[in-house]
Structure formats: C-alpha cells, structure tokens
C-alpha cells in the first residue's frame, strides 16, 4: 500500500474487490457461516435497517441466516450489489473502504425492485494473508 496518498496498490484493490464479491455471493446464497468469516472474529455490523448492531461471529451468522430466511419467506431472491469502491490506507495493515450497496429483491417468477440504496463504510484489516471486515457502518441514502 502507498503510505503517502492513502491510495492502495493494484493487488490490494483486486483482493478487496474479491472480498466484497465473495461476501455478496455468500450471504445471497445462504452461506451464513461463510459470510460471517469475511468479518473479524469480533466484527461489527451497524445498520439503521436493523434494531441494533450485530457483533461477533455467532451473532453475524444468526443475522445472515435471518436475512436469507426472510427473503425465502417473502418468496424472493435478494442480491447485494456493491459498486464504486474507494479504498484508503489507514496504516498498520488496515484500510477504509467506502462503497455503494444496493439490495435488489426479485420475486420468484416476478419483477425485481430496489429494496435499499445505501452507502457502506468498512474498516478492513489484514488477518494473516486475508483482508477481513472489522466494522461495517451502513448509511441509507435518504438520511444525512
């Protein structure tokens, strides 16, 4: 990573894009444990769409299970679409990632609709040779 501008090298950008793509496929496919493993063991998820923050591996797994179960109960397939990643080095093997997150819901045999349009801000850290999310903050686009 470059230390002078906050910018990151191309390999780091590619690895982080892979992390976000993998994470979306895991939660959308119902792999709650795999999704939770993209966070640190004490990872945090904060979103105004849910009543309280989610913290720690077990709580993250339960959260992802509920997300997938609710989609199925609504007879829908949900897709997380993460775009426009901006990655800035923060030092000590950590970075801040900002991105747009859309959640698209498709009714089985029916139409698709945009469920939410949000911005995410993640603190990502290196754990061994992998990047993992230490904290995710979601902001709805209709809020300041």
Buried (B, 14 or more C-beta within 10 A) or exposed (E): BEEEEBBBEEEBBEBBBEBBEBBBBBBBEBBBEBBBBBBBEEBBBBBEEEEEBBBBBEBBBBBBBEBBEEBEEEEBBBBBEBEEBEBEBEEEEBBBBBBBBBBBBBEEEEEEEEBBBBBBBBBBBBEEEEBBBBBBBBBEEEEE
